[in-house]
Amino acid sequence: MTMKLCFLTGAFALLASAALAGPYDGIWLRPGSGAHIEASDCGGGMGLKVVKSSDAKSVGMTIICGAKPAGPNSWSGIGLKTDDGSKFKGTWTLQGDSLKLRGCLTMGFPCQSETWTRIR
């Protein structure tokens, strides 16, 4: 009985964690730099953190925490650039295994776009 209860508790916990995962969860490859970005829930919204990079000082850096829904499969918020720590206003849009970023420095320009690819 105890073993069965333990198994059921574990199964429910696994199902609950899968149900809470955001559609953006996973590891994303950033073009050019080859950095790996982990997307997960953070601060009540989408969070992005550098988990692998040739730039050692950016590993572990949180790019954004708490990005809020901005439309279907889209989130927006204020993020940090990994190269210089400057702030930008960004929108991330999920399209299958692509996460498209459009970001502008907080003064409104210059703006840039790039597309990340889900690798896990």
N, CA, C and O atoms as CSV, one atom per row, in Angstrom:
chain,resi,resn,atom,element,x,y,z
A,1,MET,N,N,0.825,-1.200,0.000
A,1,MET,CA,C,0.000,0.000,0.000
A,1,MET,C,C,0.866,1.260,0.000
A,1,MET,O,O,0.611,2.192,-0.763
A,2,THR,N,N,1.893,1.287,0.859
A,2,THR,CA,C,2.763,2.457,0.951
A,2,THR,C,C,3.481,2.705,-0.371
A,2,THR,O,O,3.604,3.850,-0.805
A,3,MET,N,N,3.958,1.635,-1.017
A,3,MET,CA,C,4.664,1.779,-2.284
A,3,MET,C,C,3.726,2.314,-3.366
A,3,MET,O,O,4.119,3.150,-4.180
A,4,LYS,N,N,2.481,1.826,-3.368
A,4,LYS,CA,C,1.496,2.280,-4.343
A,4,LYS,C,C,1.191,3.762,-4.129
A,4,LYS,O,O,1.100,4.519,-5.095
A,5,LEU,N,N,1.034,4.176,-2.889
A,5,LEU,CA,C,0.762,5.572,-2.561
A,5,LEU,C,C,1.929,6.460,-2.984
A,5,LEU,O,O,1.722,7.548,-3.522
A,6,CYS,N,N,3.149,6.000,-2.743
A,6,CYS,CA,C,4.348,6.749,-3.125
A,6,CYS,C,C,4.400,6.918,-4.640
A,6,CYS,O,O,4.713,8.000,-5.136
A,7,PHE,N,N,4.090,5.842,-5.380
A,7,PHE,CA,C,4.088,5.899,-6.836
A,7,PHE,C,C,3.046,6.894,-7.339
A,7,PHE,O,O,3.341,7.711,-8.212
A,8,LEU,N,N,1.830,6.832,-6.795
A,8,LEU,CA,C,0.759,7.734,-7.220
A,8,LEU,C,C,1.103,9.192,-6.915
A,8,LEU,O,O,0.843,10.076,-7.730
A,9,THR,N,N,1.683,9.440,-5.752
A,9,THR,CA,C,2.083,10.800,-5.391
A,9,THR,C,C,3.113,11.329,-6.381
A,9,THR,O,O,3.017,12.472,-6.828
A,10,GLY,N,N,4.098,10.502,-6.723
A,10,GLY,CA,C,5.122,10.899,-7.692
A,10,GLY,C,C,4.533,11.151,-9.065
A,10,GLY,O,O,4.919,12.106,-9.739
A,11,ALA,N,N,3.600,10.305,-9.489
A,11,ALA,CA,C,2.965,10.462,-10.800
A,11,ALA,C,C,2.169,11.761,-10.864
A,11,ALA,O,O,2.237,12.474,-11.865
A,12,PHE,N,N,1.417,12.080,-9.811
A,12,PHE,CA,C,0.656,13.328,-9.788
A,12,PHE,C,C,1.574,14.544,-9.794
A,12,PHE,O,O,1.274,15.542,-10.450
A,13,ALA,N,N,2.678,14.472,-9.076
A,13,ALA,CA,C,3.635,15.588,-9.053
A,13,ALA,C,C,4.228,15.816,-10.432
A,13,ALA,O,O,4.394,16.961,-10.853
A,14,LEU,N,N,4.550,14.743,-11.140
A,14,LEU,CA,C,5.100,14.861,-12.487
A,14,LEU,C,C,4.080,15.475,-13.436
A,14,LEU,O,O,4.422,16.354,-14.228
A,15,LEU,N,N,2.835,15.023,-13.364
A,15,LEU,CA,C,1.784,15.584,-14.211
A,15,LEU,C,C,1.546,17.053,-13.906
A,15,LEU,O,O,1.359,17.853,-14.823
A,16,ALA,N,N,1.549,17.416,-12.642
A,16,ALA,CA,C,1.322,18.810,-12.253
A,16,ALA,C,C,2.438,19.700,-12.767
A,16,ALA,O,O,2.168,20.802,-13.245
A,17,SER,N,N,3.683,19.253,-12.684
A,17,SER,CA,C,4.786,20.090,-13.161
A,17,SER,C,C,4.728,20.248,-14.669
A,17,SER,O,O,5.057,21.316,-15.185
A,18,ALA,N,N,4.317,19.207,-15.392
A,18,ALA,CA,C,4.188,19.312,-16.843
A,18,ALA,C,C,3.064,20.266,-17.214
A,18,ALA,O,O,3.182,21.011,-18.187
A,19,ALA,N,N,1.977,20.255,-16.451
A,19,ALA,CA,C,0.847,21.133,-16.737
A,19,ALA,C,C,1.197,22.593,-16.483
A,19,ALA,O,O,0.641,23.482,-17.128
A,20,LEU,N,N,2.119,22.856,-15.543
A,20,LEU,CA,C,2.484,24.226,-15.211
A,20,LEU,C,C,3.550,24.807,-16.132
A,20,LEU,O,O,3.789,26.014,-16.112
A,21,ALA,N,N,4.189,23.972,-16.932
A,21,ALA,CA,C,5.246,24.448,-17.821
A,21,ALA,C,C,4.658,25.381,-18.870
A,21,ALA,O,O,3.589,25.121,-19.421
A,22,GLY,N,N,5.373,26.475,-19.138
A,22,GLY,CA,C,4.935,27.402,-20.169
A,22,GLY,C,C,5.255,26.855,-21.549
A,22,GLY,O,O,6.134,26.002,-21.680
A,23,PRO,N,N,4.567,27.322,-22.578
A,23,PRO,CA,C,4.831,26.842,-23.936
A,23,PRO,C,C,6.230,27.216,-24.418
A,23,PRO,O,O,6.735,26.631,-25.376
A,24,TYR,N,N,6.846,28.175,-23.766
A,24,TYR,CA,C,8.182,28.644,-24.140
A,24,TYR,C,C,9.292,27.883,-23.421
A,24,TYR,O,O,10.466,28.067,-23.744
A,25,ASP,N,N,8.947,27.029,-22.451
A,25,ASP,CA,C,9.955,26.321,-21.658
A,25,ASP,C,C,10.901,25.519,-22.546
A,25,ASP,O,O,10.476,24.881,-23.510
A,26,GLY,N,N,12.166,25.559,-22.215
A,26,GLY,CA,C,13.156,24.779,-22.937
A,26,GLY,C,C,14.468,25.525,-23.045
A,26,GLY,O,O,14.666,26.566,-22.419
A,27,ILE,N,N,15.361,24.975,-23.851
A,27,ILE,CA,C,16.652,25.599,-24.121
A,27,ILE,C,C,16.628,26.100,-25.558
A,27,ILE,O,O,16.263,25.371,-26.480
A,28,TRP,N,N,17.021,27.347,-25.730
A,28,TRP,CA,C,16.979,28.016,-27.032
A,28,TRP,C,C,18.384,28.401,-27.466
A,28,TRP,O,O,19.193,28.853,-26.655
A,29,LEU,N,N,18.670,28.217,-28.755
A,29,LEU,CA,C,19.964,28.570,-29.327
A,29,LEU,C,C,19.882,29.970,-29.916
A,29,LEU,O,O,19.036,30.258,-30.762
A,30,ARG,N,N,20.770,30.826,-29.454
A,30,ARG,CA,C,20.824,32.200,-29.958
A,30,ARG,C,C,21.790,32.237,-31.144
A,30,ARG,O,O,22.945,31.836,-31.003
A,31,PRO,N,N,21.338,32.713,-32.315
A,31,PRO,CA,C,22.196,32.697,-33.498
A,31,PRO,C,C,23.407,33.615,-33.329
A,31,PRO,O,O,23.393,34.550,-32.528
A,32,GLY,N,N,24.425,33.330,-34.084
A,32,GLY,CA,C,25.619,34.173,-34.027
A,32,GLY,C,C,26.502,33.830,-32.857
A,32,GLY,O,O,27.622,33.353,-33.045
A,33,SER,N,N,26.025,34.061,-31.655
A,33,SER,CA,C,26.841,33.829,-30.457
A,33,SER,C,C,26.899,32.349,-30.079
A,33,SER,O,O,27.852,31.911,-29.435
A,34,GLY,N,N,25.886,31.581,-30.475
A,34,GLY,CA,C,25.820,30.175,-30.089
A,34,GLY,C,C,25.419,29.966,-28.638
A,34,GLY,O,O,25.467,28.841,-28.140
A,35,ALA,N,N,25.024,31.031,-27.956
A,35,ALA,CA,C,24.624,30.931,-26.551
A,35,ALA,C,C,23.361,30.085,-26.413
A,35,ALA,O,O,22.500,30.074,-27.293
A,36,HIS,N,N,23.273,29.380,-25.291
A,36,HIS,CA,C,22.077,28.614,-24.954
A,36,HIS,C,C,21.323,29.395,-23.886
A,36,HIS,O,O,21.885,29.760,-22.853
A,37,ILE,N,N,20.046,29.646,-24.148
A,37,ILE,CA,C,19.193,30.417,-23.253
A,37,ILE,C,C,18.094,29.500,-22.724
A,37,ILE,O,O,17.381,28.863,-23.499
A,38,GLU,N,N,17.963,29.438,-21.400
A,38,GLU,CA,C,16.903,28.632,-20.790
A,38,GLU,C,C,15.685,29.515,-20.550
A,38,GLU,O,O,15.775,30.565,-19.913
A,39,ALA,N,N,14.548,29.070,-21.072
A,39,ALA,CA,C,13.282,29.772,-20.848
A,39,ALA,C,C,12.456,28.964,-19.859
A,39,ALA,O,O,12.299,27.752,-20.009
A,40,SER,N,N,11.930,29.644,-18.848
A,40,SER,CA,C,11.090,28.992,-17.844
A,40,SER,C,C,10.257,30.065,-17.153
A,40,SER,O,O,10.434,31.259,-17.398
A,41,ASP,N,N,9.355,29.629,-16.293
A,41,ASP,CA,C,8.555,30.585,-15.529
A,41,ASP,C,C,9.442,31.290,-14.515
A,41,ASP,O,O,10.296,30.670,-13.882
A,42,CYS,N,N,9.229,32.598,-14.367
A,42,CYS,CA,C,10.025,33.405,-13.440
A,42,CYS,C,C,9.211,34.636,-13.052
A,42,CYS,O,O,8.746,35.372,-13.922
A,43,GLY,N,N,9.041,34.858,-11.790
A,43,GLY,CA,C,8.361,36.066,-11.334
A,43,GLY,C,C,6.952,36.228,-11.867
A,43,GLY,O,O,6.507,37.353,-12.096
A,44,GLY,N,N,6.243,35.133,-12.068
A,44,GLY,CA,C,4.868,35.199,-12.553
A,44,GLY,C,C,4.753,35.395,-14.053
A,44,GLY,O,O,3.669,35.698,-14.552
A,45,GLY,N,N,5.842,35.229,-14.780
A,45,GLY,CA,C,5.824,35.369,-16.237
A,45,GLY,C,C,6.961,34.575,-16.845
A,45,GLY,O,O,7.514,33.675,-16.212
A,46,MET,N,N,7.305,34.912,-18.072
A,46,MET,CA,C,8.392,34.215,-18.749
A,46,MET,C,C,9.737,34.733,-18.272
A,46,MET,O,O,9.924,35.936,-18.088
A,47,GLY,N,N,10.675,33.809,-18.073
A,47,GLY,CA,C,12.036,34.181,-17.706
A,47,GLY,C,C,13.031,33.580,-18.673
A,47,GLY,O,O,12.809,32.495,-19.211
A,48,LEU,N,N,14.136,34.289,-18.898
A,48,LEU,CA,C,15.201,33.820,-19.788
A,48,LEU,C,C,16.534,33.980,-19.081
A,48,LEU,O,O,16.831,35.035,-18.522
A,49,LYS,N,N,17.341,32.912,-19.110
A,49,LYS,CA,C,18.633,32.929,-18.431
A,49,LYS,C,C,19.680,32.259,-19.316
A,49,LYS,O,O,19.406,31.232,-19.938
A,50,VAL,N,N,20.872,32.838,-19.372
A,50,VAL,CA,C,21.977,32.271,-20.150
A,50,VAL,C,C,22.532,31.063,-19.394
A,50,VAL,O,O,22.940,31.185,-18.238
A,51,VAL,N,N,22.546,29.893,-20.051
A,51,VAL,CA,C,23.078,28.692,-19.403
A,51,VAL,C,C,24.369,28.199,-20.056
A,51,VAL,O,O,25.088,27.388,-19.472
A,52,LYS,N,N,24.663,28.682,-21.252
A,52,LYS,CA,C,25.913,28.312,-21.927
A,52,LYS,C,C,26.281,29.440,-22.882
A,52,LYS,O,O,25.442,29.936,-23.634
A,53,SER,N,N,27.550,29.835,-22.839
A,53,SER,CA,C,28.011,30.909,-23.717
A,53,SER,C,C,29.530,30.895,-23.784
A,53,SER,O,O,30.196,30.463,-22.842
A,54,SER,N,N,30.072,31.366,-24.894
A,54,SER,CA,C,31.528,31.515,-24.994
A,54,SER,C,C,31.998,32.691,-24.144
A,54,SER,O,O,33.181,32.799,-23.821
A,55,ASP,N,N,31.058,33.577,-23.783
A,55,ASP,CA,C,31.348,34.713,-22.906
A,55,ASP,C,C,31.035,34.284,-21.469
A,55,ASP,O,O,29.885,34.352,-21.033
A,56,ALA,N,N,32.053,33.847,-20.745
A,56,ALA,CA,C,31.861,33.277,-19.404
A,56,ALA,C,C,31.119,34.209,-18.454
A,56,ALA,O,O,30.367,33.732,-17.603
A,57,LYS,N,N,31.306,35.524,-18.572
A,57,LYS,CA,C,30.652,36.445,-17.625
A,57,LYS,C,C,29.132,36.506,-17.815
A,57,LYS,O,O,28.415,36.930,-16.910
A,58,SER,N,N,28.639,36.087,-18.980
A,58,SER,CA,C,27.189,36.132,-19.188
A,58,SER,C,C,26.479,34.853,-18.729
A,58,SER,O,O,25.256,34.851,-18.593
A,59,VAL,N,N,27.224,33.767,-18.488
A,59,VAL,CA,C,26.607,32.514,-18.033
A,59,VAL,C,C,25.989,32.739,-16.651
A,59,VAL,O,O,26.645,33.228,-15.731
A,60,GLY,N,N,24.721,32.373,-16.531
A,60,GLY,CA,C,23.982,32.579,-15.288
A,60,GLY,C,C,23.218,33.892,-15.266
A,60,GLY,O,O,22.408,34.119,-14.367
A,61,MET,N,N,23.463,34.755,-16.235
A,61,MET,CA,C,22.797,36.065,-16.288
A,61,MET,C,C,21.323,35.895,-16.655
A,61,MET,O,O,20.989,35.184,-17.603
A,62,THR,N,N,20.453,36.547,-15.903
A,62,THR,CA,C,19.031,36.568,-16.223
A,62,THR,C,C,18.791,37.699,-17.205
A,62,THR,O,O,19.056,38.863,-16.907
A,63,ILE,N,N,18.289,37.348,-18.375
A,63,ILE,CA,C,17.991,38.350,-19.400
A,63,ILE,C,C,16.689,39.050,-19.059
A,63,ILE,O,O,16.575,40.271,-19.165
A,64,ILE,N,N,15.709,38.256,-18.646
A,64,ILE,CA,C,14.415,38.826,-18.256
A,64,ILE,C,C,13.735,37.881,-17.273
A,64,ILE,O,O,13.914,36.665,-17.333
A,65,CYS,N,N,12.965,38.453,-16.381
A,65,CYS,CA,C,12.165,37.683,-15.435
A,65,CYS,C,C,10.819,38.391,-15.310
A,65,CYS,O,O,10.764,39.585,-15.015
A,66,GLY,N,N,9.743,37.655,-15.536
A,66,GLY,CA,C,8.416,38.235,-15.371
A,66,GLY,C,C,7.835,38.861,-16.623
A,66,GLY,O,O,6.971,39.732,-16.528
A,67,ALA,N,N,8.293,38.431,-17.813
A,67,ALA,CA,C,7.696,38.948,-19.055
A,67,ALA,C,C,6.218,38.565,-19.075
A,67,ALA,O,O,5.862,37.420,-18.794
A,68,LYS,N,N,5.378,39.510,-19.402
A,68,LYS,CA,C,3.926,39.314,-19.355
A,68,LYS,C,C,3.353,39.034,-20.740
A,68,LYS,O,O,3.931,39.442,-21.747
A,69,PRO,N,N,2.214,38.337,-20.794
A,69,PRO,CA,C,1.582,38.072,-22.086
A,69,PRO,C,C,1.293,39.375,-22.833
A,69,PRO,O,O,0.814,40.353,-22.258
A,70,ALA,N,N,1.604,39.354,-24.146
A,70,ALA,CA,C,1.380,40.528,-24.994
A,70,ALA,C,C,0.517,40.167,-26.194
A,70,ALA,O,O,0.398,40.946,-27.139
A,71,GLY,N,N,-0.078,38.997,-26.154
A,71,GLY,CA,C,-0.889,38.494,-27.259
A,71,GLY,C,C,-0.747,36.983,-27.308
A,71,GLY,O,O,-0.089,36.391,-26.452
A,72,PRO,N,N,-1.363,36.353,-28.307
A,72,PRO,CA,C,-1.249,34.904,-28.420
A,72,PRO,C,C,0.216,34.490,-28.627
A,72,PRO,O,O,0.873,34.944,-29.564
A,73,ASN,N,N,0.711,33.626,-27.745
A,73,ASN,CA,C,2.095,33.131,-27.823
A,73,ASN,C,C,3.127,34.248,-27.902
A,73,ASN,O,O,4.134,34.125,-28.599
A,74,SER,N,N,2.872,35.332,-27.189
A,74,SER,CA,C,3.771,36.488,-27.208
A,74,SER,C,C,3.883,37.070,-25.800
A,74,SER,O,O,2.893,37.147,-25.073
A,75,TRP,N,N,5.107,37.482,-25.420
A,75,TRP,CA,C,5.377,38.038,-24.099
A,75,TRP,C,C,6.256,39.268,-24.252
A,75,TRP,O,O,7.070,39.342,-25.172
A,76,SER,N,N,6.095,40.234,-23.354
A,76,SER,CA,C,6.934,41.433,-23.436
A,76,SER,C,C,7.389,41.858,-22.050
A,76,SER,O,O,6.775,41.524,-21.037
A,77,GLY,N,N,8.484,42.604,-22.040
A,77,GLY,CA,C,9.030,43.102,-20.789
A,77,GLY,C,C,10.349,43.804,-21.026
A,77,GLY,O,O,10.800,43.945,-22.162
A,78,ILE,N,N,10.963,44.242,-19.937
A,78,ILE,CA,C,12.259,44.920,-19.997
A,78,ILE,C,C,13.349,43.887,-19.714
A,78,ILE,O,O,13.331,43.220,-18.680
A,79,GLY,N,N,14.290,43.766,-20.640
A,79,GLY,CA,C,15.370,42.798,-20.504
A,79,GLY,C,C,16.725,43.469,-20.425
A,79,GLY,O,O,16.841,44.687,-20.560
A,80,LEU,N,N,17.749,42.659,-20.206
A,80,LEU,CA,C,19.132,43.139,-20.153
A,80,LEU,C,C,19.925,42.524,-21.294
A,80,LEU,O,O,19.830,41.323,-21.546
A,81,LYS,N,N,20.710,43.351,-21.988
A,81,LYS,CA,C,21.616,42.846,-23.019
A,81,LYS,C,C,22.788,42.155,-22.331
A,81,LYS,O,O,23.323,42.662,-21.346
A,82,THR,N,N,23.184,40.995,-22.853
A,82,THR,CA,C,24.255,40.232,-22.216
A,82,THR,C,C,25.633,40.857,-22.427
A,82,THR,O,O,26.534,40.641,-21.618
A,83,ASP,N,N,25.807,41.616,-23.487
A,83,ASP,CA,C,27.145,42.155,-23.758
A,83,ASP,C,C,27.510,43.354,-22.895
A,83,ASP,O,O,28.663,43.496,-22.490
A,84,ASP,N,N,26.534,44.221,-22.610
A,84,ASP,CA,C,26.868,45.428,-21.842
A,84,ASP,C,C,25.917,45.724,-20.682
A,84,ASP,O,O,26.105,46.710,-19.969
A,85,GLY,N,N,24.894,44.878,-20.486
A,85,GLY,CA,C,23.967,45.066,-19.372
A,85,GLY,C,C,22.960,46.184,-19.558
A,85,GLY,O,O,22.210,46.500,-18.634
A,86,SER,N,N,22.930,46.796,-20.755
A,86,SER,CA,C,21.951,47.867,-20.980
A,86,SER,C,C,20.551,47.264,-21.089
A,86,SER,O,O,20.388,46.105,-21.469
A,87,LYS,N,N,19.553,48.068,-20.749
A,87,LYS,CA,C,18.164,47.614,-20.761
A,87,LYS,C,C,17.548,47.815,-22.137
A,87,LYS,O,O,17.888,48.747,-22.866
A,88,PHE,N,N,16.635,46.914,-22.467
A,88,PHE,CA,C,15.876,47.042,-23.708
A,88,PHE,C,C,14.447,46.589,-23.460
A,88,PHE,O,O,14.176,45.788,-22.566
A,89,LYS,N,N,13.537,47.121,-24.273
A,89,LYS,CA,C,12.144,46.683,-24.229
A,89,LYS,C,C,12.002,45.626,-25.311
A,89,LYS,O,O,12.263,45.884,-26.486
A,90,GLY,N,N,11.581,44.423,-24.899
A,90,GLY,CA,C,11.531,43.318,-25.846
A,90,GLY,C,C,10.187,42.638,-25.908
A,90,GLY,O,O,9.411,42.654,-24.952
A,91,THR,N,N,9.929,42.038,-27.059
A,91,THR,CA,C,8.761,41.191,-27.265
A,91,THR,C,C,9.253,39.881,-27.855
A,91,THR,O,O,9.986,39.870,-28.844
A,92,TRP,N,N,8.843,38.773,-27.237
A,92,TRP,CA,C,9.207,37.442,-27.692
A,92,TRP,C,C,7.948,36.766,-28.196
A,92,TRP,O,O,6.942,36.716,-27.488
A,93,THR,N,N,7.994,36.242,-29.419
A,93,THR,CA,C,6.837,35.586,-30.016
A,93,THR,C,C,7.208,34.152,-30.374
A,93,THR,O,O,8.174,33.908,-31.097
A,94,LEU,N,N,6.429,33.213,-29.859
A,94,LEU,CA,C,6.662,31.790,-30.085
A,94,LEU,C,C,5.941,31.349,-31.347
A,94,LEU,O,O,4.739,31.567,-31.501
A,95,GLN,N,N,6.695,30.722,-32.251
A,95,GLN,CA,C,6.127,30.140,-33.473
A,95,GLN,C,C,6.744,28.757,-33.640
A,95,GLN,O,O,7.817,28.618,-34.227
A,96,GLY,N,N,6.065,27.733,-33.125
A,96,GLY,CA,C,6.595,26.372,-33.170
A,96,GLY,C,C,7.867,26.274,-32.346
A,96,GLY,O,O,7.858,26.550,-31.146
A,97,ASP,N,N,8.962,25.880,-32.989
A,97,ASP,CA,C,10.247,25.781,-32.300
A,97,ASP,C,C,11.132,26.988,-32.574
A,97,ASP,O,O,12.357,26.898,-32.503
A,98,SER,N,N,10.508,28.117,-32.886
A,98,SER,CA,C,11.227,29.384,-33.056
A,98,SER,C,C,10.690,30.405,-32.062
A,98,SER,O,O,9.482,30.508,-31.852
A,99,LEU,N,N,11.596,31.151,-31.460
A,99,LEU,CA,C,11.224,32.230,-30.548
A,99,LEU,C,C,11.808,33.506,-31.142
A,99,LEU,O,O,13.024,33.700,-31.157
A,100,LYS,N,N,10.926,34.371,-31.631
A,100,LYS,CA,C,11.367,35.589,-32.312
A,100,LYS,C,C,11.415,36.739,-31.320
A,100,LYS,O,O,10.434,37.026,-30.633
A,101,LEU,N,N,12.556,37.385,-31.254
A,101,LEU,CA,C,12.762,38.521,-30.355
A,101,LEU,C,C,12.825,39.798,-31.165
A,101,LEU,O,O,13.531,39.875,-32.171
A,102,ARG,N,N,12.087,40.796,-30.723
A,102,ARG,CA,C,12.190,42.156,-31.264
A,102,ARG,C,C,12.472,43.027,-30.059
A,102,ARG,O,O,11.672,43.079,-29.125
A,103,GLY,N,N,13.600,43.709,-30.075
A,103,GLY,CA,C,13.984,44.521,-28.931
A,103,GLY,C,C,14.475,45.893,-29.337
A,103,GLY,O,O,15.132,46.054,-30.365
A,104,CYS,N,N,14.147,46.890,-28.512
A,104,CYS,CA,C,14.590,48.267,-28.727
A,104,CYS,C,C,15.172,48.782,-27.416
A,104,CYS,O,O,14.633,48.517,-26.342
A,105,LEU,N,N,16.269,49.515,-27.513
A,105,LEU,CA,C,16.804,50.135,-26.304
A,105,LEU,C,C,15.712,50.978,-25.679
A,105,LEU,O,O,14.800,51.424,-26.374
A,106,THR,N,N,15.790,51.205,-24.379
A,106,THR,CA,C,14.691,51.862,-23.663
A,106,THR,C,C,14.380,53.257,-24.185
A,106,THR,O,O,13.288,53.767,-23.934
A,107,MET,N,N,15.302,53.891,-24.902
A,107,MET,CA,C,14.992,55.203,-25.485
A,107,MET,C,C,14.183,55.070,-26.773
A,107,MET,O,O,13.798,56.078,-27.366
A,108,GLY,N,N,13.917,53.821,-27.219
A,108,GLY,CA,C,13.071,53.593,-28.382
A,108,GLY,C,C,13.815,53.203,-29.643
A,108,GLY,O,O,13.195,52.714,-30.587
A,109,PHE,N,N,15.094,53.398,-29.688
A,109,PHE,CA,C,15.904,53.018,-30.845
A,109,PHE,C,C,17.336,52.823,-30.384
A,109,PHE,O,O,17.643,53.325,-29.302
A,110,PRO,N,N,18.220,52.176,-31.053
A,110,PRO,CA,C,17.930,51.352,-32.228
A,110,PRO,C,C,17.211,50.062,-31.828
A,110,PRO,O,O,17.264,49.626,-30.677
A,111,CYS,N,N,16.546,49.474,-32.803
A,111,CYS,CA,C,15.821,48.223,-32.589
A,111,CYS,C,C,16.504,47.107,-33.374
A,111,CYS,O,O,17.109,47.342,-34.420
A,112,GLN,N,N,16.395,45.898,-32.851
A,112,GLN,CA,C,16.957,44.727,-33.520
A,112,GLN,C,C,16.003,43.557,-33.366
A,112,GLN,O,O,15.178,43.520,-32.453
A,113,SER,N,N,16.132,42.609,-34.270
A,113,SER,CA,C,15.350,41.372,-34.205
A,113,SER,C,C,16.279,40.190,-34.405
A,113,SER,O,O,17.289,40.288,-35.103
A,114,GLU,N,N,15.928,39.067,-33.783
A,114,GLU,CA,C,16.619,37.813,-34.049
A,114,GLU,C,C,15.679,36.671,-33.717
A,114,GLU,O,O,14.718,36.834,-32.965
A,115,THR,N,N,15.970,35.519,-34.286
A,115,THR,CA,C,15.139,34.339,-34.069
A,115,THR,C,C,15.972,33.258,-33.405
A,115,THR,O,O,17.038,32.888,-33.899
A,116,TRP,N,N,15.479,32.757,-32.282
A,116,TRP,CA,C,16.139,31.686,-31.549
A,116,TRP,C,C,15.465,30.366,-31.925
A,116,TRP,O,O,14.283,30.341,-32.270
A,117,THR,N,N,16.223,29.275,-31.856
A,117,THR,CA,C,15.711,27.947,-32.199
A,117,THR,C,C,15.733,27.058,-30.960
A,117,THR,O,O,16.730,26.989,-30.242
A,118,ARG,N,N,14.600,26.372,-30.725
A,118,ARG,CA,C,14.528,25.468,-29.568
A,118,ARG,C,C,15.418,24.249,-29.837
A,118,ARG,O,O,15.306,23.599,-30.877
A,119,ILE,N,N,16.302,23.956,-28.880
A,119,ILE,CA,C,17.147,22.771,-29.023
A,119,ILE,C,C,16.794,21.699,-27.998
A,119,ILE,O,O,17.220,20.553,-28.136
A,120,ARG,N,N,16.025,22.050,-26.976
A,120,ARG,CA,C,15.523,21.089,-25.980
A,120,ARG,C,C,14.244,21.599,-25.393
A,120,ARG,O,O,13.654,20.943,-24.535
